[in-house]
Amino acid sequence: MTPSSGTFQVRQAGRYSSYLFGTNTSRCRRILAPGVDQTAPIADTAKAHNLSASSPAISITTKYPNDLVLDLPSIYGGSTLVSPTCTQQWDANVPNAITGASSSTTVQLPSTVSCGWTASSADFWDDVAVELKAAG
């Protein structure tokens, strides 16, 4: 079942946290993240969308050191997403429907993190960034 727009579910199992991200218009993906605080795993979130055709980009200001930042853009399926500025995790294209992707980076100290992708053809997009708090 796809979560409602703008929501996500967190399922925890042992030392790993499993995250299911998605909206009513996007595909869901599960991400396993080791070393995440099991009590309060999500430190912060950011969301962005465009008003004119372009490539996805988002920034988030992290709150804690050693946290993992996940970037989760989606764009019309007539476009593909390439050349992420953060480390690519996955990239899935459903032609003529939707393209979803994910990239990540770890911050050593609290800072502003920017992640972006190049779209094969500029289009309308949505993007979400999630700061996962490190354990300890």
C-alpha positions in Angstrom: 0.0 0.0 0.0 1.4 3.4 -0.9 1.4 5.9 2.0 -0.6 9.1 1.7 1.1 12.0 0.0 3.9 13.5 2.1 4.0 10.7 4.6 6.4 7.9 5.3 6.6 4.9 7.6 9.5 3.9 9.8 10.0 0.2 10.7 12.7 -0.7 13.1 14.4 -4.1 13.5 17.4 -4.5 15.7 20.3 -2.3 14.9 18.9 -1.4 11.5 16.1 1.0 10.6 14.1 0.3 7.5 12.5 3.3 5.8 9.6 3.2 3.3 9.3 6.5 1.3 6.7 7.3 -1.3 3.6 9.4 -2.2 0.4 8.6 -4.0 2.1 9.5 -7.3 5.5 7.9 -6.7 6.9 4.4 -6.4 7.9 3.3 -2.9 11.4 2.2 -2.0 12.7 0.8 1.2 16.1 1.9 2.5 18.1 0.0 5.2 20.1 2.4 7.3 22.5 1.0 9.9 23.7 3.0 12.8 20.6 5.1 13.1 19.2 6.3 16.5 16.3 3.9 17.2 14.5 6.2 19.6 14.2 9.3 17.3 15.6 8.3 13.9 14.3 11.3 11.9 16.0 14.5 12.9 14.7 16.8 10.2 13.1 16.9 6.8 12.9 19.3 3.8 10.7 19.4 0.7 11.0 21.2 -2.6 9.2 21.4 -5.9 9.6 23.6 -9.0 7.2 26.0 -10.7 9.0 25.8 -14.1 10.6 22.9 -15.9 14.1 22.2 -14.5 16.2 19.5 -12.7 15.6 18.5 -9.1 17.6 20.0 -6.3 17.2 20.3 -2.6 19.0 21.6 0.5 18.6 20.7 4.2 20.4 22.1 7.2 21.3 19.2 9.5 21.1 19.4 13.3 23.6 16.7 14.5 27.0 15.4 13.6 27.5 12.1 11.7 24.0 12.0 10.4 22.9 10.5 7.1 21.0 12.7 4.6 18.7 11.0 2.1 17.6 12.8 -1.1 14.4 11.4 -2.8 13.5 13.2 -6.0 10.7 12.3 -8.4 10.0 13.6 -11.9 7.8 12.7 -14.9 8.8 9.3 -16.4 9.6 10.9 -19.8 12.8 12.1 -18.1 15.6 10.2 -16.5 17.7 11.4 -13.6 21.5 11.2 -13.9 24.7 12.7 -12.4 23.6 13.1 -8.7 25.7 15.5 -6.6 25.3 13.2 -3.6 26.1 9.4 -3.7 23.4 7.6 -5.8 21.5 4.8 -4.0 18.9 3.9 -6.7 17.3 5.3 -9.8 14.1 3.8 -11.2 12.3 4.9 -14.4 8.8 3.9 -15.4 8.5 5.3 -19.0 5.7 7.8 -19.4 4.7 7.5 -15.8 7.3 8.6 -13.1 11.0 8.5 -12.4 12.2 8.2 -8.8 15.7 8.2 -7.4 17.6 8.5 -4.2 21.1 9.7 -3.2 22.7 10.2 0.2 25.6 11.8 2.0 26.9 11.7 5.6 27.7 14.9 7.4 30.6 15.1 9.9 29.3 18.3 11.5 25.9 20.1 11.3 25.8 21.9 8.0 23.7 22.8 5.0 23.7 19.9 2.5 22.6 20.3 -1.1 21.8 17.3 -3.4 20.8 17.6 -7.0 20.3 15.6 -10.2 20.4 16.4 -13.9 17.1 15.5 -15.7 17.5 14.3 -19.3 14.7 16.7 -20.2 13.6 19.5 -17.8 10.2 18.9 -16.3 8.2 19.4 -13.1 9.5 17.5 -10.0 9.2 17.0 -6.3 12.0 16.3 -3.9 12.3 15.4 -0.2 15.4 15.3 2.0 15.5 13.4 5.3 18.1 13.7 8.0 18.5 10.4 9.8 20.1 10.9 13.2 23.1 8.8 14.0 23.0 6.4 17.0 25.0 7.4 20.1 
